[in-house]
Amino acid sequence: MDSTYSGAYGRLKVSKSDFLSSAFMEQLSQKESDEFVKQLATTGYRKEIDALSQLYAQPDLTEAALNAHMTRMIRNAAFAVPPLAKDFVAAYISKWDIENIKMILSSKVLGYPVENTEVFLTVQRNTPVGLFGGTISREEYVKLIELKDIESVANALTKYGYGIILLKFVDEAKRTNDISTMVLALDMYYYSRLLQSFKFYNGDEGPLFEFIKGLIDIKNVMTVIKGIDIGSRGIKDFIIKGGSIPENKLVEMASKEIAAIKNDMPFKIDDAFDKFKSDGFTAYFESALRRELYKKYLKVFDSLPLSLGSIIGFIIRSELERNELRTIWMSKYYKVGKERTESLRILKYVI
C-alpha cells in the first residue's frame, strides 16, 4: 500500500462533508431561480458565488460558480495521488480540457464573442481543471478564445498534443463549417489515453477498468442512436475502441430503428425509450445510461478506501453534483418542463 493514498484519502474524507445532501438538493429543485441561488449560497458554494459575483451577472454567475466549485473539489482529490496512478488521474481529468476545447471550437464556428465564451469554461477562480493534469492554463485559454478561427486554435494546441489531433480535420471543418469530426477525434483521443494510462496498482482496480469500458459503451451507443436519429447509418468510422460491445454489434444496431434496439442496450432503460417516444429528445438515452452506470459503480468506488477507485469516485461525485445543480438551475431559469428536467437528473438516483 502506497502511503501517498493515506494523505489523499484523509483529505477526501474531510472534503466529502462539502457534498450537498439528497434532501437539500430536493429542496433546491422546488425553488424558483432567485431562491435557488440564495439557498445555494448558504452552502460551500458561497465561496465561489462571492468570488465571481463582481465578474458575472445571472445566469452566467451560477454557471461559473458551479464549474468553479467542482474544480475546487477535484483539486482536493488530485492533491496527493501516488506517482504510478498520476497518469490515469491526469487522463481522466483531461476531460475538462477537452470540454473547454470543444466549447472554444464551437464558439469560433458560431461566431460567439470572447465574453460569451469564457464564462462557460470549466474553471475554479480562473484556474482550469485540466491544469492539474499538467496541461492548459487559464491564460492560455484566454489566448485561445481570442484567436480568430479554428485553424489558429488547432495550431496553438499542438504543444499540448490536442492540436496534432485536430489539424488533420481543419480543412474539412473550414469547408463544411462543421466541427463534428474534430469533436469525435478529441473523444477518441481521450478514451485511448484513458485506457493506455490505466494500470493495476493496488490490485483492486478491476471495477474501475470495467467502469471505463462502460463509459466507452455509452459513447458508442449514443453514436448509434444519434446516427439513426439523423438518418446516418454509417457509424463504423465513429466507433471508439475499448468498450464491451463489439463493433459488429454496434453496426448491426445502427441498421435498426431506435425502438428496435431496446434489448441491445448495456443497461435496461425502458423509461428513456418511453420518454423519447413522446418528444424525440435523444438526451434521455445518455442520461439513463449514465444513471445506470453510476448506480453500478459509484458505491463500489466509495467502498474502496485508500485506492485509486476512491479518488476517481470522489471526482465523479463532484462532477455529478455539478451536473445535477446545472440541470436544476437551467430548468428554473429557462422554465424547462418538470418532467424533462427530472428525466435528465442522475445524482438523485445514484446516492
C-alpha positions in Angstrom: 0.0 0.0 0.0 1.4 3.4 -1.1 1.3 5.7 1.9 0.5 8.6 -0.5 -3.0 7.2 -0.6 -3.4 7.9 3.1 -2.9 11.6 2.5 -5.3 11.6 -0.4 -7.9 9.6 1.4 -7.8 11.7 4.6 -8.2 14.9 2.5 -11.2 13.4 0.6 -12.8 12.2 3.8 -12.9 15.8 5.1 -14.0 17.2 1.7 -16.9 14.8 1.4 -18.7 16.9 4.0 -19.0 19.6 1.4 -21.2 17.5 -0.8 -24.9 18.5 -0.7 -27.3 16.0 0.8 -30.1 14.5 -1.3 -32.6 16.3 0.9 -31.0 19.7 0.3 -30.9 19.0 -3.5 -34.6 18.2 -3.5 -35.3 21.4 -1.6 -33.4 23.3 -4.3 -35.4 21.6 -7.0 -38.5 23.1 -5.6 -37.2 26.7 -5.5 -37.6 29.4 -8.1 -34.4 30.7 -9.7 -33.8 33.6 -7.2 -34.4 31.4 -4.2 -32.3 28.7 -5.7 -29.2 31.0 -5.8 -29.9 32.3 -2.3 -30.2 28.8 -0.8 -27.2 27.6 -2.7 -25.2 30.5 -1.2 -25.8 29.1 2.3 -23.5 26.2 1.5 -19.9 25.7 0.5 -20.8 27.2 -2.9 -20.9 30.7 -1.3 -17.1 30.9 -1.7 -17.4 30.7 -5.5 -20.6 32.8 -5.7 -19.0 35.6 -3.7 -15.7 35.5 -5.7 -17.4 35.6 -9.0 -20.3 37.9 -8.3 -18.4 41.0 -9.4 -17.5 39.4 -12.7 -20.7 37.9 -13.9 -24.5 38.5 -13.8 -27.1 35.8 -13.9 -27.5 33.3 -15.4 -23.7 33.3 -16.1 -22.8 33.7 -12.4 -24.4 30.5 -11.3 -22.9 28.6 -14.3 -19.5 29.9 -13.5 -19.8 29.2 -9.7 -20.9 25.6 -10.3 -17.9 25.0 -12.6 -15.5 26.6 -10.1 -16.8 24.7 -7.1 -16.5 21.4 -8.9 -12.9 22.3 -9.9 -12.0 23.1 -6.3 -13.4 19.7 -5.2 -11.4 18.0 -7.9 -8.2 19.8 -6.8 -8.7 18.2 -3.4 -8.9 14.7 -5.0 -5.8 15.3 -7.2 -3.8 16.7 -4.3 -1.9 13.6 -3.3 -2.2 11.0 -6.0 0.6 8.2 -5.9 3.1 8.5 -8.8 2.0 5.3 -10.5 -1.6 6.5 -10.5 -0.9 10.1 -11.5 -1.1 9.5 -15.3 -4.5 7.9 -15.1 -6.0 10.7 -12.9 -4.5 13.3 -15.3 -6.0 11.4 -18.2 -9.4 11.3 -16.5 -9.3 15.0 -15.5 -8.3 16.0 -19.1 -12.0 15.5 -20.0 -12.5 19.1 -18.9 -9.7 20.4 -21.1 -11.4 18.6 -23.9 -14.8 20.0 -22.8 -13.3 23.5 -22.9 -11.6 23.0 -26.3 -14.9 21.8 -27.8 -16.6 25.0 -26.4 -13.9 27.2 -27.9 -14.1 25.5 -31.3 -17.9 25.7 -31.3 -17.7 29.4 -30.4 -15.5 30.0 -33.5 -17.9 28.3 -35.8 -20.9 30.1 -34.3 -19.2 33.4 -34.1 -19.6 34.0 -30.4 -17.6 36.8 -28.9 -15.0 36.3 -26.2 -17.2 37.4 -23.3 -19.9 34.8 -24.3 -17.4 32.0 -24.4 -15.2 32.5 -21.3 -17.9 32.1 -18.8 -18.7 28.5 -19.8 -15.1 27.3 -19.4 -14.7 24.8 -16.5 -12.5 26.8 -14.2 -12.1 27.5 -10.5 -11.5 31.1 -9.8 -9.8 31.3 -13.2 -7.9 28.0 -12.8 -8.9 25.3 -15.3 -9.4 21.7 -14.0 -7.0 20.4 -16.7 -4.2 22.4 -15.1 -3.8 19.6 -12.5 -3.1 17.2 -15.3 -0.3 19.5 -16.3 -2.0 20.8 -19.4 -3.7 24.1 -20.2 -3.5 27.2 -18.0 -6.2 29.8 -17.7 -4.0 32.4 -19.5 -3.7 30.0 -22.4 -7.4 29.5 -22.6 -7.9 33.3 -22.8 -5.4 33.4 -25.7 -7.3 30.5 -27.4 -10.6 32.3 -27.1 -9.2 35.4 -28.7 -7.8 33.6 -31.8 -9.7 34.3 -35.0 -10.6 30.8 -36.2 -10.5 27.0 -35.6 -7.2 26.6 -37.5 -5.5 29.1 -35.3 -6.9 27.3 -32.2 -5.7 23.9 -33.5 -2.2 25.3 -34.2 -2.0 26.8 -30.7 -2.9 23.5 -29.2 -0.2 21.5 -30.8 2.2 21.9 -27.8 -0.4 20.2 -25.7 -1.0 17.2 -28.0 -4.6 18.2 -28.9 -3.6 20.3 -31.9 -1.9 17.4 -33.6 -5.2 15.5 -33.5 -7.2 18.5 -34.6 -5.1 19.7 -37.5 -6.0 16.6 -39.5 -9.6 17.8 -39.7 -9.2 21.6 -40.0 -9.6 21.7 -43.8 -12.8 19.7 -43.7 -14.2 21.7 -40.9 -13.5 25.0 -42.6 -15.1 23.7 -45.8 -18.3 22.4 -44.2 -18.4 24.8 -41.2 -18.9 21.6 -39.1 -16.6 20.5 -36.3 -18.2 17.1 -35.6 -15.1 15.2 -36.9 -12.8 17.3 -34.7 -15.0 16.6 -31.7 -15.0 12.9 -32.5 -11.2 13.0 -32.8 -10.9 14.6 -29.4 -13.2 11.9 -27.9 -11.2 9.1 -29.4 -8.0 10.6 -28.1 -9.5 11.0 -24.6 -10.7 7.4 -24.3 -7.5 6.0 -25.9 -5.4 7.9 -23.4 -7.6 6.8 -20.5 -7.1 3.1 -21.4 -3.4 3.4 -22.1 -2.8 5.1 -18.8 -4.7 2.6 -16.7 -2.5 0.3 -14.6 -3.3 -2.2 -11.9 -1.6 -0.7 -8.9 -3.2 -1.9 -5.7 -4.9 -4.9 -7.3 -8.4 -3.6 -6.6 -8.8 -1.5 -9.7 -10.9 -4.1 -11.6 -14.2 -2.2 -11.1 -12.6 1.0 -12.4 -11.4 -0.7 -15.6 -14.9 -2.0 -16.2 -16.3 1.4 -15.5 -14.0 2.9 -18.2 -15.3 0.2 -20.7 -18.8 1.2 -19.6 -18.2 4.9 -20.5 -16.9 3.8 -23.9 -20.0 1.7 -24.4 -22.3 4.6 -23.6 -20.4 6.8 -26.0 -20.7 4.3 -28.8 -24.4 3.6 -28.1 -25.1 7.3 -28.3 -23.3 7.5 -31.6 -25.6 4.7 -32.9 -28.7 6.5 -31.6 -27.8 9.9 -32.9 -26.9 8.3 -36.3 -30.2 6.6 -36.5 -32.0 9.8 -35.5 -30.4 11.9 -38.2 -30.6 9.1 -40.8 -26.9 8.3 -40.9 -26.3 4.6 -40.6 -22.5 4.6 -41.4 -21.1 4.7 -37.9 -18.2 2.3 -38.3 -15.6 5.1 -38.5 -17.0 6.8 -35.4 -16.8 3.8 -33.0 -14.4 4.2 -30.1 -12.4 1.1 -29.4 -12.1 -0.5 -25.9 -15.7 -1.0 -24.9 -17.5 -4.2 -24.1 -19.9 -4.0 -27.0 -18.3 -5.5 -30.2 -18.0 -3.3 -33.3 -20.1 -5.6 -35.4 -22.9 -5.5 -32.8 -22.9 -1.7 -32.9 -23.0 -1.7 -36.7 -26.0 -4.1 -36.5 -27.7 -1.8 -34.0 -27.2 1.1 -36.4 -29.2 -0.7 -39.1 -32.3 -0.8 -37.0 -34.8 1.8 -35.8 -34.3 3.3 -32.3 -37.3 1.4 -30.8 -35.8 -1.9 -32.0 -32.5 -1.6 -30.1 -34.1 -1.6 -26.6 -32.9 -5.1 -25.9 -29.4 -4.3 -27.2 -28.7 -1.6 -24.5 -25.9 -2.3 -22.0 -28.5 -1.4 -19.3 -32.3 -1.7 -19.0 -33.5 1.8 -19.7 -37.1 1.3 -20.9 -38.0 4.7 -19.3 -35.8 6.5 -21.8 -37.4 4.8 -24.7 -40.9 5.8 -23.4 -39.9 9.4 -23.0 -38.2 9.5 -26.4 -41.3 8.2 -28.0 -43.2 11.2 -26.6 -40.9 14.1 -27.8 -37.9 12.6 -29.7 -35.3 14.0 -27.3 -32.2 11.7 -27.6 -30.6 13.1 -24.4 -32.9 10.9 -22.4 -30.9 7.9 -23.5 -27.5 9.2 -22.4 -28.9 10.4 -19.1 -30.5 7.0 -18.4 -27.4 5.0 -19.5 -25.1 7.2 -17.3 -27.5 6.9 -14.4 -27.3 3.1 -14.5 -23.5 3.0 -14.9 -23.0 5.3 -11.9 -25.5 3.3 -9.9 -23.5 0.2 -10.6 -20.0 1.6 -9.8 -20.1 4.7 -7.6 -20.9 2.9 -4.3 -18.3 0.3 -5.2 -15.6 3.1 -5.5 -16.8 4.6 -2.2 -16.3 1.2 -0.5 -12.7 1.0 -1.5 -10.7 3.3 0.9 -7.1 4.1 0.2 -7.4 3.3 -3.5 -7.4 4.9 -7.0 -11.1 3.9 -7.1 -11.9 6.1 -4.1 -10.2 9.1 -5.7 -12.0 8.7 -9.0 -15.2 8.1 -7.2 -14.8 11.4 -5.4 -14.1 13.2 -8.7 -17.2 11.5 -10.3 -19.3 12.6 -7.3 -18.1 16.2 -7.8 -19.0 16.0 -11.4 -22.4 14.6 -10.9 -23.3 17.2 -8.3 -22.2 20.0 -10.7 -24.3 18.4 -13.5 -27.4 17.9 -11.2 -27.3 21.5 -10.0 -26.8 22.8 -13.5 -29.8 20.8 -14.7 -32.0 22.1 -11.9 -30.7 25.7 -12.3 -31.2 25.8 -16.1 -34.7 24.4 -15.8 -35.6 27.1 -13.3 -34.0 30.0 -15.2 -35.3 28.9 -18.6 -38.6 27.5 -17.5 -38.0 23.9 -18.7 -40.8 21.5 -18.0 -40.5 19.5 -14.8 -40.9 16.1 -16.5 -38.0 16.7 -18.9 -35.8 18.1 -16.1 -36.5 15.1 -13.8 -35.6 12.7 -16.6 -32.2 14.4 -17.0 -31.2 14.2 -13.4 -28.8 11.4 -12.4 -27.4 12.1 -8.9 -30.7 11.6 -7.1 -30.9 8.0 -8.3 -27.2 7.2 -7.5 -26.7 8.4 -3.9 
